[in-house]
């Protein structure tokens, strides 16, 4: 998932925004969906996207806080996901040199 968002500690990051990538990886039982071919029997990734987009729209200073908020929102909305991982990457972070991205990864789920 890719977003223009306003996360960062610098004034320029808050005013101009930056490009962010959020990766979501989950371990879920897909047996029912494999047989039924029904969205009701699987994890609706469009619902996950909406949750992520909502959290990305709220500015934070730190990627750690963004990742925490996304994890908490997913755990609340999908309490039966056994385990999942969220990575939030900031493209071209202002580090005083060349860096393609900075990334924070957190794990969540009901068996954390």
For each residue, the residues with C-beta under 8 A, 3 or more apart:
1: 21 22 23 24 49 52 53
2: 19 20 21 22
3: 19 20 21 22 53 56
4: 17 18 19 20
5: 17 18 20 56 57 59
6: 13 14 15 17 18 59
7: 13 18 20 59 60 61 62 63 66 90
8: 12 13 14 18 61 90 94
9: 13 61 62
10: 13 14 94
11: 14 15
12: 8 15 16 94
13: 6 7 8 9 10 16 17 18 94
14: 6 8 10 11 59
15: 6 11 12
16: 12 13
17: 4 5 6 13
18: 4 5 6 7 8 13 90 91 92 93
19: 2 3 4 90 91 92
20: 2 3 4 5 7 56 88 89 90 91
21: 1 2 3 87 88 89 91 101
22: 1 2 3 52 56 70 86 87 88 89
23: 1 85 86 87 89
24: 1 45 48 52 74 84 85 86
25: 84 85
26: 43 81 83 84 85 109
27: 81 82 83 84 109
28: 42 43 81 82
29: 32
30: 33 34 42
31: 34 35
32: 29 35 36 41 42
33: 30 36 37 38 39 41 42
34: 30 31
35: 31 32 41
36: 32 33 40 41
37: 33
38: 33 41 42
39: 33 42 44
40: 36
41: 32 33 35 36 38
42: 28 30 32 33 38 39
43: 26 28 47 48 78 81
44: 39 47 48
45: 24 48 49
46: 49 50
47: 43 44 50 51 77
48: 24 43 44 45 51 52 74 78
49: 1 45 46 52 53
50: 46 47 53 54
51: 47 48 54 55 70 73 74 77
52: 1 22 24 48 49 55 56 70 73
53: 1 3 49 50 56 57
54: 50 51 57 58 73
55: 51 52 58 66 69 70 73
56: 3 5 20 22 52 53 66 70
57: 5 53 54
58: 54 55 69
59: 5 6 7 14
60: 7 63 65 66 69
61: 7 8 9 65
62: 7 9 65 66
63: 7 60 66 67 88 89 90 102 103 104
64: 67 68 104 106
65: 60 61 62 68 69
66: 7 55 56 60 62 63 69 70 88 104
67: 63 64 70 71 86 87 88 104 105 106
68: 64 65 71 72 106
69: 55 58 60 65 66 72 73
70: 22 51 52 55 56 66 67 73 74 86 88
71: 67 68 74 75 86 106 107 108
72: 68 69 75 76 108
73: 51 52 54 55 69 70 76 77
74: 24 48 51 70 71 77 78 81 84 86 108
75: 71 72 78 79 81 108 109 110
76: 72 73 79
77: 47 51 73 74
78: 43 48 74 75 81
79: 75 76 110
80: 110
81: 26 27 28 43 74 75 78 84 108 109 110
82: 27 28 109 110 111
83: 26 27 107 108 109 110 111 112
84: 24 25 26 27 74 81 107 108 109
85: 23 24 25 26 105 106 107 108
86: 22 23 24 67 70 71 74 105 106 108
87: 21 22 23 67 103 104 105
88: 20 21 22 63 66 67 70 103 104 105
89: 20 21 22 23 63 101 102 103
90: 7 8 18 19 20 63 93 101 102 103
91: 18 19 20 21 100 101
92: 18 19 99 100 101
93: 18 90 99 101 102
94: 8 10 12 13
95: 99 102
96:
97:
98:
99: 92 93 95 102
100: 91 92
101: 21 89 90 91 92 93
102: 63 89 90 93 95 99
103: 63 87 88 89 90
104: 63 64 66 67 87 88
105: 67 85 86 87 88
106: 64 67 68 71 85 86
107: 71 83 84 85 112
108: 71 72 74 75 81 83 84 85 86 112
109: 26 27 75 81 82 83 84 112
110: 75 79 80 81 82 83
111: 82 83
112: 83 107 108 109
